[in-house]
Amino acid sequence: MAFLFLSLLFSVTVLQFAVCRDVTLPIGTLYRVAGFPMSLPCVVSGYEGPRTQDFEWFLYRDDSAGRQMGVISTRDKDFPYAPFQPRVNNGEVRVERDSGDKVRLVIQRLRAEDQGKYECFTPSTDANYRGNYSAIVAVKVIPDTLQISYTRSLTGQPVPEGAELTLTCSAGIQSEQLTHLSITFGKRSGGDGTGSGGAGGEVSNVREIITIDKLLGVIPGRGYKKRYDDGEITLEKRNMEAGLAVYVMKMKAVQPDDTGSYFCEASQWIRDPDRAWQKIAQRTLDIGNLTVQQLAESLSVTSSPRGEVTLQIGSPLILTCEVSGMPSDVNSGLLVQWMKRGSVSSDVAGAGGVEVEVARMSPDGVVSWGDDLSRSSGGSMEKISEGKYTLKLFSARPLDSGVYRCVVSVYAGRRNPGPSTPATHTQRSEGVTVNLKTKDVVVSAVAQLPRGPLLKRGSTITLICNATVTTTGPAQAQVQFLRWPIPEPFIRKTQTPAPDVTLPAPPVEEKPRVVAALMYDGVAKIYINTSEVSIDRLSAVSYRLRVHTASMEDQGMYACHAEAWGQDPHGGWYNTGARSESNPVTVYLYARAADLLLIPLVVGVSSALFVGILIIATVTCCFMKRLARQRAQK
């Protein structure tokens, strides 16, 4: 028991001496620049008493022969000595508290006479005096040698969107200590800059654009990383001039968001003995205001002829797109597109429908055509002068009717933009309505199954389609033969069914399938591979489809579909849009005689086998019973 008491007493004693007050300051010597802020953190730990501790700061100047000078105290407003009292009263020297046991001594504008050893002292709140109650750090005040200047400022004149902006800033330091320099180009959200630098404090509403840091690394600001990665914002350090290094920032294509007041900021850095980097000086220089004039305010896209155009089929169609209002001093890329909405199928040209691309010219001058690739040989798109583009269709067709618009996408400041580069601005012209005078065309189609013997499996199915085209001028019919399954009969009950009776589902109607087609130019196309199919033309209006060695898959409902194609004065063929679908014809395949003979043969063989097996079973059963009786009598 006595041993346990002694052990406990020893532990308490050791704990009391282990937990003691400790005051810490940064490791010295610290070098700071005259005229700029200095902040010294002081932390106390291992104390007793209230969580909020008091702090007192003393200065031992190098020329004071060790005499102590009170700087500031958190508990006594009369604590500062005469040299510091006015600076404490106006807030130039102050204590900022981070927590109850951590404060910072802040001297807003450091003076040469502030050099010396600083002591942070914490009055005791402990029951017993243990540990250290103060700490000392040496501070050296070095002269301000940070210089910054510019060679050309912004004039404040509006700059067109997409123009290139170049800003130059020169900076340097001449210090006996090893210090580093960082340069930042930035922009204030407001339009009016104030001052030309100095040892001031923070600047509000600031966006950093790009920085060369203290280790010569280039760092884009928040919101500018993508433009930096795309090479649109650069910052380089050039050879020194008059002892100052020259820093050049370039923005290849300014945007409306780039409007603002620009500045260059130079910062001097030093590495303290604890290996942490500290900013010891900073100077900001206003370069001037930039106003970016938006492209949308000046860009104009017009198309001609204006309003409505009516042409004969086969006549050339020429449309012109003119782009004006582009800044002459900005090298921009243009994507020019001709779009069309509506066609001959609409009652009114351009009424409704999906807008499709007819042709386009990329910023590098490459012309490509839209869905109708045949137009690449029947039309052209050219740049006839700066800002003027033409679309030519050598022989207009009915499908060329509709509303045409010229759509221009501008890549301001980017002559050859990448495929993923978004356009700066896109503008559309007014629509040009193109009407084509079409001929009256009447198309009729009648399908029939020639008379002959019943069609059986393996026979040749022959279908005739009589297609006529009535119009003026040359015309041809383009004929397609279609097939779909014979629909299953569906009986609709007239009376109300019982609750537990479920009506059969109606048959699903399958879409017709194209079997074969004879084009207007005489080219035959076969669309199925399961059977041997041929299609030909018997006369000017008669077309024939033959399915050789027909199988059960070839039976069904057949019809023919006819389209009228006309010929323009230049000899080109076009789809008039007139069409007709014939009556359906049912094709049913009967069984062959050889197939019918197999039925009695199969039935006879099956019956004979059944009777034979029955007789054998009966005889065997009777024989076994008789044998059993004979054995029983013996």
C-alpha positions as CSV (number, residue, x, y, z in Angstrom):
1,M,0.0,0.0,0.0
2,A,2.8,2.4,0.9
3,F,4.5,1.5,-2.4
4,L,1.4,2.5,-4.4
5,F,1.1,5.8,-2.5
6,L,4.7,6.6,-3.3
7,S,4.3,5.7,-6.9
8,L,1.2,8.0,-7.2
9,L,3.0,10.8,-5.5
10,F,6.0,10.5,-7.8
11,S,3.7,10.5,-10.9
12,V,1.9,13.6,-9.8
13,T,5.2,15.4,-9.2
14,V,6.7,14.4,-12.6
15,L,3.4,15.5,-14.3
16,Q,3.6,18.9,-12.5
17,F,7.1,19.5,-13.8
18,A,6.4,18.0,-17.3
19,V,3.4,20.4,-17.9
20,C,4.8,23.9,-17.7
21,R,4.3,27.2,-19.5
22,D,6.0,27.6,-22.9
23,V,6.1,30.7,-25.1
24,T,7.3,30.4,-28.7
25,L,8.3,32.9,-31.4
26,P,9.6,32.2,-35.0
27,I,13.2,31.2,-35.3
28,G,15.4,34.2,-36.1
29,T,17.1,36.1,-37.5
30,L,14.2,37.5,-39.5
31,Y,14.7,40.0,-42.3
32,R,11.9,42.5,-43.1
33,V,11.7,45.5,-45.5
34,A,11.3,49.1,-44.2
35,G,8.0,50.6,-45.2
36,F,6.1,47.3,-45.4
37,P,4.1,45.4,-42.8
38,M,5.7,42.9,-40.3
39,S,3.8,40.3,-38.4
40,L,5.3,38.3,-35.5
41,P,3.2,35.4,-34.1
42,C,3.5,34.5,-30.4
43,V,2.0,31.3,-28.9
44,V,1.7,30.3,-25.2
45,S,1.0,26.7,-24.1
46,G,1.1,24.6,-20.9
47,Y,-0.4,27.4,-18.8
48,E,-2.9,27.4,-16.0
49,G,-5.8,29.7,-15.5
50,P,-8.1,31.4,-18.1
51,R,-8.0,30.4,-21.7
52,T,-7.5,34.0,-22.8
53,Q,-3.9,35.0,-21.9
54,D,-2.4,38.4,-21.9
55,F,0.7,39.4,-23.9
56,E,3.3,42.1,-23.6
57,W,5.8,43.0,-26.2
58,F,9.2,44.6,-25.6
59,L,11.9,45.8,-28.0
60,Y,15.7,45.7,-27.4
61,R,17.1,48.1,-30.0
62,D,20.6,47.3,-31.3
63,D,21.8,50.8,-30.3
64,S,20.1,50.8,-26.8
65,A,22.8,48.8,-25.0
66,G,20.3,46.2,-23.9
67,R,17.7,48.6,-22.5
68,Q,14.2,47.4,-22.7
69,M,11.4,49.4,-24.4
70,G,7.7,48.6,-24.0
71,V,5.9,48.3,-27.4
72,I,2.3,47.2,-26.7
73,S,0.3,45.2,-24.1
74,T,-3.0,43.5,-24.3
75,R,-3.9,44.4,-20.6
76,D,-2.4,47.9,-20.2
77,K,-3.1,50.7,-22.7
78,D,-0.4,52.9,-21.1
79,F,2.2,50.2,-21.5
80,P,3.9,51.5,-24.8
81,Y,6.9,53.7,-24.4
82,A,6.9,57.2,-25.9
83,P,8.3,56.2,-29.4
84,F,5.5,53.7,-29.8
85,Q,2.5,55.4,-28.1
86,P,1.4,57.5,-31.1
87,R,1.8,54.5,-33.4
88,V,-0.3,52.3,-31.1
89,N,-3.0,55.0,-30.8
90,N,-3.4,55.3,-34.6
91,G,-3.3,51.5,-35.1
92,E,0.0,51.4,-37.0
93,V,1.3,49.1,-34.2
94,R,-1.3,46.7,-32.8
95,V,-1.9,43.2,-31.5
96,E,-4.2,40.9,-33.5
97,R,-5.5,37.9,-31.6
98,D,-6.0,34.6,-33.4
99,S,-7.1,32.7,-30.3
100,G,-7.0,33.0,-26.6
101,D,-3.4,31.8,-26.5
102,K,-2.1,33.0,-29.9
103,V,-1.6,36.6,-31.0
104,R,0.4,38.5,-33.6
105,L,2.3,41.7,-33.2
106,V,1.6,43.8,-36.4
107,I,3.7,46.8,-37.4
108,Q,2.0,48.2,-40.5
109,R,4.9,50.4,-41.7
110,L,8.2,49.1,-40.5
111,R,10.9,51.7,-39.7
112,A,14.7,51.4,-39.6
113,E,14.7,52.1,-35.9
114,D,12.3,49.1,-35.4
115,Q,15.3,46.8,-35.8
116,G,16.3,44.8,-32.8
117,K,15.3,41.9,-30.6
118,Y,11.6,41.5,-29.9
119,E,10.4,39.8,-26.7
120,C,7.0,38.3,-26.2
121,F,6.1,38.1,-22.5
122,T,3.0,36.4,-20.9
123,P,2.1,37.4,-17.3
124,S,1.7,34.4,-15.1
125,T,-1.7,32.9,-14.3
126,D,-0.1,29.7,-12.9
127,A,-0.3,28.5,-9.3
128,N,3.4,27.9,-9.4
129,Y,6.2,29.5,-11.5
130,R,7.2,26.9,-14.0
131,G,8.6,27.0,-17.6
132,N,9.5,30.0,-19.6
133,Y,7.3,33.1,-19.7
134,S,8.8,34.9,-22.7
135,A,10.6,34.3,-26.0
136,I,12.9,36.5,-28.1
137,V,13.5,36.8,-31.8
138,A,15.9,39.1,-33.7
139,V,14.6,41.3,-36.6
140,K,16.7,43.0,-39.1
141,V,15.2,45.9,-41.1
142,I,16.6,46.0,-44.7
143,P,16.1,48.9,-47.1
144,D,13.3,49.0,-49.7
145,T,14.9,48.3,-53.1
146,L,11.9,46.9,-54.9
147,Q,11.4,48.8,-58.2
148,I,8.5,48.5,-60.7
149,S,7.7,50.4,-63.9
150,Y,6.0,50.0,-67.3
151,T,6.9,51.2,-70.8
152,R,3.4,51.7,-72.2
153,S,0.0,52.1,-70.6
154,L,-3.5,51.5,-71.8
155,T,-5.1,54.5,-73.4
156,G,-8.6,53.7,-72.5
157,Q,-9.8,53.5,-76.1
158,P,-12.2,50.7,-76.9
159,V,-10.4,47.5,-78.2
160,P,-12.4,45.2,-80.6
161,E,-13.3,41.8,-79.3
162,G,-10.6,39.3,-80.5
163,A,-7.8,41.8,-80.6
164,E,-4.4,40.9,-79.1
165,L,-3.4,42.7,-75.8
166,T,0.3,43.1,-74.8
167,L,1.2,44.4,-71.4
168,T,4.8,45.0,-70.3
169,C,6.1,45.5,-66.8
170,S,9.7,45.9,-65.5
171,A,10.7,45.0,-62.0
172,G,13.8,44.3,-59.9
173,I,15.4,44.3,-56.4
174,Q,18.9,45.1,-55.2
175,S,19.3,43.5,-51.8
176,E,22.3,42.2,-50.0
177,Q,20.1,39.4,-48.7
178,L,19.0,36.4,-50.9
179,T,15.5,37.4,-51.9
180,H,13.2,36.3,-54.7
181,L,10.8,38.3,-57.0
182,S,7.4,37.3,-58.2
183,I,5.3,39.2,-60.9
184,T,1.5,39.1,-61.2
185,F,-0.6,40.7,-63.9
186,G,-4.2,41.2,-62.7
187,K,-7.5,43.0,-63.3
188,R,-9.8,44.9,-61.1
189,S,-13.5,44.4,-61.7
190,G,-14.0,48.2,-61.4
191,G,-13.0,50.5,-64.2
192,D,-11.2,53.2,-62.3
193,G,-7.8,52.5,-60.9
194,T,-6.4,54.4,-58.0
195,G,-2.8,55.2,-57.2
196,S,0.4,54.0,-58.7
197,G,1.6,51.6,-56.1
198,G,3.5,51.9,-52.9
199,A,3.7,49.9,-49.7
200,G,0.0,49.6,-49.4
201,G,-2.2,46.7,-48.3
202,E,-4.7,44.5,-50.1
203,V,-6.6,45.4,-53.2
204,S,-10.2,44.4,-53.3
205,N,-12.2,43.0,-56.2
206,V,-9.1,41.7,-58.0
207,R,-8.7,38.8,-60.4
208,E,-5.2,37.5,-60.9
209,I,-4.6,36.7,-64.6
210,I,-1.1,35.1,-64.6
211,T,1.9,35.0,-62.3
212,I,5.6,34.2,-62.4
213,D,6.2,33.0,-58.9
214,K,9.2,33.3,-56.7
215,L,10.6,30.0,-58.1
216,L,10.1,31.2,-61.7
217,G,7.0,29.0,-62.2
218,V,4.2,30.3,-64.4
219,I,0.8,30.0,-62.7
220,P,-2.5,31.0,-64.4
221,G,-5.1,32.7,-62.2
222,R,-8.4,31.2,-61.3
223,G,-10.7,31.4,-64.3
224,Y,-7.8,31.7,-66.8
225,K,-6.4,28.2,-66.7
226,K,-8.1,27.0,-69.9
227,R,-7.1,30.0,-71.9
228,Y,-3.5,29.5,-70.6
229,D,-3.6,25.8,-71.5
230,D,-4.9,26.8,-75.0
231,G,-1.9,29.1,-75.4
232,E,-4.1,32.2,-75.5
233,I,-2.5,33.8,-72.5
234,T,1.3,33.8,-72.1
235,L,3.8,35.4,-69.7
236,E,7.5,35.6,-70.3
237,K,10.6,37.1,-68.7
238,R,13.0,38.9,-71.0
239,N,16.5,40.4,-70.7
240,M,17.1,43.0,-68.1
241,E,17.0,46.7,-69.0
242,A,18.5,49.3,-66.7
243,G,18.8,46.7,-64.0
244,L,15.2,45.6,-64.2
245,A,13.8,42.4,-65.7
246,V,11.1,42.8,-68.3
247,Y,7.9,40.8,-68.1
248,V,5.5,40.6,-71.1
249,M,2.0,39.3,-70.8
250,K,0.0,38.6,-74.0
251,M,-3.7,37.8,-74.4
252,K,-4.2,36.6,-78.0
253,A,-8.0,37.2,-78.2
254,V,-9.6,39.6,-75.7
255,Q,-13.1,38.9,-74.5
256,P,-15.9,41.2,-73.2
257,D,-15.1,39.8,-69.7
258,D,-11.6,41.2,-70.0
259,T,-12.9,44.8,-69.6
260,G,-11.4,46.4,-66.5
261,S,-8.5,48.2,-64.9
262,Y,-5.2,46.3,-65.3
263,F,-2.2,46.4,-63.0
264,C,1.2,44.8,-62.5
265,E,2.2,43.6,-59.0
266,A,5.8,42.8,-57.9
267,S,6.4,41.0,-54.6
268,Q,9.7,40.4,-52.8
269,W,10.1,37.0,-51.0
270,I,12.5,35.6,-48.4
271,R,12.9,32.2,-46.9
272,D,13.0,32.4,-43.1
273,P,15.2,30.1,-41.0
274,D,12.2,27.8,-40.4
275,R,12.2,27.2,-44.3
276,A,8.9,29.0,-44.7
277,W,8.5,31.6,-47.5
278,Q,7.5,35.1,-46.4
279,K,6.4,38.0,-48.6
280,I,8.3,41.0,-47.2
281,A,7.5,43.7,-49.8
282,Q,4.9,44.3,-52.5
283,R,4.3,47.1,-55.0
284,T,1.4,47.5,-57.4
285,L,1.5,49.6,-60.6
286,D,-1.7,50.5,-62.5
287,I,-1.3,50.1,-66.2
288,G,-4.6,51.5,-67.3
289,N,-8.2,50.7,-68.3
290,L,-9.3,48.3,-71.0
291,T,-12.7,48.4,-72.7
292,V,-13.6,45.6,-75.0
293,Q,-16.1,46.4,-77.8
294,Q,-18.3,43.4,-78.4
295,L,-18.4,42.0,-81.9
296,A,-22.2,41.6,-81.7
297,E,-22.5,45.4,-81.7
298,S,-20.9,45.8,-85.1
299,L,-21.3,42.5,-87.0
300,S,-23.9,42.4,-89.8
301,V,-24.8,39.4,-92.0
302,T,-27.0,40.0,-95.0
303,S,-28.1,37.7,-97.9
304,S,-29.2,38.6,-101.4
305,P,-31.4,38.6,-103.4
306,R,-33.8,39.8,-100.7
307,G,-37.3,38.6,-100.1
308,E,-38.6,36.0,-102.6
309,V,-37.2,34.4,-105.7
310,T,-39.1,32.4,-108.3
311,L,-37.3,30.2,-110.8
312,Q,-38.0,27.7,-113.5
313,I,-36.8,24.2,-112.9
314,G,-33.3,23.7,-114.3
315,S,-32.4,27.4,-113.9
316,P,-29.3,28.4,-111.9
317,L,-29.8,29.5,-108.3
318,I,-27.2,32.1,-107.0
319,L,-27.3,33.4,-103.4
320,T,-24.9,35.9,-101.9
321,C,-23.9,36.3,-98.3
322,E,-22.1,39.5,-97.2
323,V,-20.4,39.9,-93.8
324,S,-19.7,43.4,-92.6
325,G,-18.7,45.1,-89.4
326,M,-15.6,42.9,-88.8
327,P,-12.7,44.8,-87.2
328,S,-9.9,45.3,-89.7
329,D,-7.1,44.9,-87.2
330,V,-8.3,41.6,-85.8
331,N,-7.3,38.4,-87.6
332,S,-10.5,36.3,-87.2
333,G,-11.7,33.0,-88.8
334,L,-15.2,32.7,-90.3
335,L,-17.4,29.7,-90.7
336,V,-20.0,30.4,-93.3
337,Q,-23.0,28.1,-93.7
338,W,-26.0,28.1,-96.0
339,M,-29.1,26.6,-94.3
340,K,-32.4,25.7,-95.8
341,R,-35.8,25.0,-94.3
342,G,-38.8,23.6,-96.2
343,S,-39.1,21.9,-99.6
344,V,-41.5,21.1,-102.4
345,S,-43.4,18.8,-100.0
346,S,-44.6,21.8,-98.1
347,D,-47.7,23.8,-99.2
348,V,-45.7,27.0,-98.6
349,A,-41.9,27.1,-99.3
350,G,-40.1,27.1,-95.9
351,A,-43.2,26.4,-93.9
352,G,-42.2,24.1,-91.0
353,G,-39.8,21.3,-91.5
354,V,-36.3,20.8,-90.2
355,E,-33.5,23.2,-91.1
356,V,-30.7,21.4,-92.9
357,E,-27.3,22.5,-94.0
358,V,-26.8,22.9,-97.7
359,A,-23.1,23.8,-97.8
360,R,-20.4,25.3,-95.6
361,M,-17.0,26.9,-95.9
362,S,-14.7,26.4,-93.0
363,P,-12.2,29.1,-91.7
364,D,-9.4,27.5,-93.7
365,G,-11.5,27.7,-96.9
366,V,-12.6,24.0,-97.2
367,V,-16.1,23.6,-98.7
368,S,-18.3,20.7,-97.7
369,W,-21.8,19.8,-98.5
370,G,-24.7,18.7,-96.3
371,D,-26.9,15.6,-96.6
372,D,-27.3,15.9,-100.4
373,L,-23.8,15.0,-101.5
374,S,-24.9,15.0,-105.1
375,R,-24.8,18.8,-105.0
376,S,-21.0,18.8,-104.8
377,S,-21.0,18.2,-108.5
378,G,-24.0,20.3,-109.3
379,G,-23.1,23.4,-107.3
380,S,-20.3,25.5,-105.8
381,M,-19.6,27.7,-102.8
382,E,-17.0,30.4,-103.2
383,K,-15.4,33.4,-101.5
384,I,-15.5,36.1,-104.2
385,S,-14.1,38.9,-102.0
386,E,-13.3,39.8,-98.4
387,G,-16.5,39.2,-96.5
388,K,-18.6,38.1,-99.5
389,Y,-19.6,34.5,-100.2
390,T,-21.8,32.9,-102.9
391,L,-23.8,29.7,-103.2
392,K,-24.5,28.4,-106.7
393,L,-26.8,25.6,-107.7
394,F,-26.2,25.1,-111.5
395,S,-29.6,23.5,-112.1
396,A,-32.3,24.0,-109.5
397,R,-34.7,21.2,-108.6
398,P,-38.1,21.1,-106.9
399,L,-36.4,19.9,-103.7
400,D,-34.3,23.0,-103.7
401,S,-37.2,25.2,-102.9
402,G,-37.4,26.6,-99.3
403,V,-36.1,29.4,-97.2
404,Y,-32.3,29.9,-97.3
405,R,-30.3,31.7,-94.6
406,C,-26.6,32.5,-94.3
407,V,-25.2,31.6,-90.9
408,V,-21.8,33.1,-90.0
409,S,-19.8,32.0,-86.9
410,V,-16.9,34.3,-86.0
411,Y,-13.8,33.1,-84.2
412,A,-12.5,36.5,-83.1
413,G,-8.7,36.6,-83.0
414,R,-8.4,32.9,-84.0
415,R,-7.6,32.5,-87.7
416,N,-7.5,28.7,-87.6
417,P,-9.6,27.6,-84.6
418,G,-9.5,24.0,-83.3
419,P,-12.5,21.6,-83.8
420,S,-13.5,22.1,-80.1
421,T,-13.0,25.9,-80.1
422,P,-16.4,27.7,-79.5
423,A,-17.4,30.5,-81.8
424,T,-17.1,34.0,-80.4
425,H,-20.4,35.0,-82.0
426,T,-22.9,33.5,-84.5
427,Q,-25.3,35.6,-86.5
428,R,-28.0,34.7,-89.1
429,S,-29.2,36.6,-92.1
430,E,-32.8,37.2,-93.1
431,G,-34.4,34.4,-95.1
432,V,-34.5,34.2,-98.9
433,T,-37.6,32.3,-100.1
434,V,-36.9,30.3,-103.2
435,N,-39.9,29.0,-105.2
436,L,-39.6,26.8,-108.3
437,K,-42.3,26.6,-110.9
438,T,-43.2,22.9,-111.1
439,K,-45.1,21.1,-113.9
440,D,-48.4,19.4,-113.3
441,V,-47.5,15.8,-112.9
442,V,-50.0,12.9,-112.4
443,V,-48.8,9.4,-111.5
444,S,-50.8,6.2,-111.4
445,A,-49.8,2.7,-110.4
446,V,-51.8,-0.6,-110.8
447,A,-50.5,-4.0,-109.7
448,Q,-51.8,-7.3,-111.0
449,L,-51.1,-11.0,-110.8
450,P,-51.1,-12.5,-114.4
451,R,-53.6,-15.4,-114.9
452,G,-52.0,-18.8,-114.9
453,P,-51.9,-22.1,-113.0
454,L,-52.0,-22.1,-109.2
455,L,-48.8,-20.9,-107.6
456,K,-47.1,-23.7,-105.6
457,R,-43.9,-23.9,-103.6
458,G,-41.0,-23.8,-106.1
459,S,-43.0,-21.9,-108.7
460,T,-42.1,-18.5,-110.2
461,I,-44.1,-15.6,-108.8
462,T,-44.7,-12.9,-111.5
463,L,-46.2,-9.5,-110.7
464,I,-46.9,-6.7,-113.2
465,C,-47.0,-3.0,-112.3
466,N,-48.5,-0.6,-114.8
467,A,-47.1,2.9,-113.9
468,T,-48.0,5.9,-116.0
469,V,-46.7,9.5,-115.7
470,T,-48.7,12.3,-117.3
471,T,-46.9,15.6,-117.7
472,T,-45.3,17.9,-120.2
473,G,-41.7,17.2,-121.2
474,P,-39.5,14.2,-120.6
475,A,-40.4,12.0,-117.6
476,Q,-39.7,8.6,-116.2
477,A,-41.2,6.5,-113.5
478,Q,-39.2,4.9,-110.7
479,V,-40.9,1.8,-109.5
480,Q,-40.5,-0.2,-106.3
481,F,-42.1,-3.5,-105.4
482,L,-43.1,-4.0,-101.8
483,R,-44.2,-7.0,-99.7
484,W,-45.6,-7.5,-96.3
485,P,-47.1,-10.6,-94.6
486,I,-50.8,-11.6,-95.0
487,P,-52.6,-10.4,-91.9
488,E,-54.1,-13.0,-89.7
489,P,-57.9,-13.0,-89.4
490,F,-59.3,-11.2,-86.4
491,I,-62.9,-11.7,-85.4
492,R,-64.4,-9.0,-83.3
493,K,-67.2,-10.2,-81.1
494,T,-70.3,-8.0,-81.1
495,Q,-71.6,-9.1,-77.7
496,T,-70.1,-8.2,-74.4
497,P,-67.7,-10.9,-73.3
498,A,-67.8,-12.6,-70.0
499,P,-65.5,-11.1,-67.3
500,D,-63.2,-14.2,-67.4
501,V,-62.9,-14.2,-71.2
502,T,-59.9,-12.5,-72.7
503,L,-60.1,-11.2,-76.2
504,P,-57.2,-12.0,-78.5
505,A,-54.9,-9.2,-79.2
506,P,-55.2,-7.5,-82.6
507,P,-52.6,-8.5,-85.2
508,V,-49.5,-6.3,-85.4
509,E,-49.2,-4.6,-88.8
510,E,-45.7,-5.0,-90.2
511,K,-44.3,-2.3,-92.4
512,P,-43.9,-3.1,-96.1
513,R,-40.5,-4.3,-97.1
514,V,-38.9,-3.3,-100.4
515,V,-38.2,-6.3,-102.6
516,A,-36.7,-4.7,-105.6
517,A,-36.7,-1.4,-107.5
518,L,-36.1,-0.2,-111.1
519,M,-34.6,3.3,-111.0
520,Y,-35.5,6.1,-113.4
521,D,-32.2,5.6,-115.2
522,G,-32.8,1.8,-115.7
523,V,-30.6,0.5,-112.9
524,A,-32.2,-2.4,-111.1
525,K,-31.7,-2.8,-107.3
526,I,-32.5,-6.0,-105.3
527,Y,-33.1,-5.6,-101.6
528,I,-33.6,-9.2,-100.4
529,N,-31.2,-12.1,-100.4
530,T,-33.5,-15.0,-99.3
531,S,-34.8,-15.6,-102.9
532,E,-33.8,-15.3,-106.5
533,V,-35.4,-12.1,-107.7
534,S,-35.4,-10.2,-111.0
535,I,-37.0,-7.0,-112.1
536,D,-37.3,-5.6,-115.6
537,R,-39.3,-3.2,-117.9
538,L,-41.7,-4.8,-120.4
539,S,-42.9,-1.6,-122.0
540,A,-42.9,2.2,-121.5
541,V,-45.5,1.8,-118.7
542,S,-45.3,-1.9,-117.7
543,Y,-42.8,-3.3,-115.1
544,R,-42.4,-6.9,-114.0
545,L,-41.2,-8.5,-110.8
546,R,-40.3,-12.2,-110.8
547,V,-39.5,-14.3,-107.7
548,H,-37.9,-17.6,-108.9
549,T,-38.2,-20.9,-107.0
550,A,-40.6,-19.3,-104.5
551,S,-40.7,-20.5,-100.9
552,M,-43.3,-20.0,-98.2
553,E,-41.5,-16.8,-97.1
554,D,-42.2,-15.3,-100.5
555,Q,-46.0,-15.4,-100.1
556,G,-47.8,-12.3,-98.8
557,M,-49.3,-9.0,-99.9
558,Y,-47.5,-7.2,-102.8
559,A,-47.8,-3.7,-104.1
560,C,-45.9,-1.3,-106.3
561,H,-44.8,2.3,-105.6
562,A,-44.2,4.7,-108.5
563,E,-42.4,8.1,-108.4
564,A,-42.2,10.6,-111.2
565,W,-38.8,11.9,-112.3
566,G,-38.5,14.9,-114.7
567,Q,-35.7,16.1,-116.9
568,D,-34.5,19.8,-116.8
569,P,-33.3,21.7,-119.8
570,H,-29.7,20.8,-119.0
571,G,-30.4,17.1,-119.1
572,G,-30.3,16.5,-115.4
573,W,-33.0,14.4,-113.7
574,Y,-34.9,15.4,-110.6
575,N,-37.6,14.0,-108.4
576,T,-40.8,15.9,-109.1
577,G,-42.3,14.8,-105.8
578,A,-45.3,13.2,-107.5
579,R,-45.9,9.6,-106.4
580,S,-48.6,6.8,-106.3
581,E,-49.0,3.5,-104.6
582,S,-50.9,0.6,-106.3
583,N,-53.6,-1.7,-105.0
584,P,-52.3,-4.7,-102.9
585,V,-52.2,-8.2,-104.5
586,T,-52.3,-11.3,-102.4
587,V,-49.8,-14.1,-103.3
588,Y,-50.6,-17.5,-101.7
589,L,-48.5,-20.7,-102.4
590,Y,-50.3,-24.0,-102.5
591,A,-48.8,-27.4,-101.8
592,R,-47.4,-29.5,-104.6
593,A,-48.8,-32.9,-105.7
594,A,-45.7,-34.6,-104.6
595,D,-46.2,-33.1,-101.1
596,L,-49.9,-34.4,-101.1
597,L,-48.8,-38.0,-101.9
598,L,-46.6,-38.1,-98.8
599,I,-49.6,-37.7,-96.5
600,P,-51.3,-41.2,-97.2
601,L,-47.8,-42.8,-97.3
602,V,-47.0,-41.4,-93.9
603,V,-50.4,-42.3,-92.5
604,G,-50.2,-45.9,-93.9
605,V,-46.8,-46.6,-92.5
606,S,-47.8,-45.3,-89.1
607,S,-51.0,-47.4,-89.0
608,A,-49.1,-50.5,-90.1
609,L,-46.6,-50.1,-87.4
610,F,-49.3,-49.5,-84.7
611,V,-51.2,-52.7,-85.7
612,G,-48.1,-54.8,-85.9
613,I,-47.0,-53.7,-82.4
614,L,-50.5,-54.4,-81.0
615,I,-50.6,-58.0,-82.5
616,I,-47.2,-58.9,-81.2
617,A,-48.1,-57.6,-77.7
618,T,-51.4,-59.6,-77.7
619,V,-49.7,-62.9,-78.8
620,T,-46.9,-62.5,-76.4
621,C,-49.3,-61.9,-73.5
622,C,-51.5,-65.0,-74.3
623,F,-48.4,-67.2,-74.7
624,M,-47.1,-66.2,-71.3
625,K,-50.4,-66.9,-69.6
626,R,-50.7,-70.4,-71.1
627,L,-47.1,-71.2,-70.1
628,A,-47.9,-70.2,-66.6
629,R,-51.0,-72.6,-66.4
630,Q,-49.0,-75.6,-67.6
631,R,-46.3,-75.0,-65.0
632,A,-49.0,-74.8,-62.3
633,Q,-50.6,-78.2,-63.3
634,K,-47.3,-80.0,-63.1
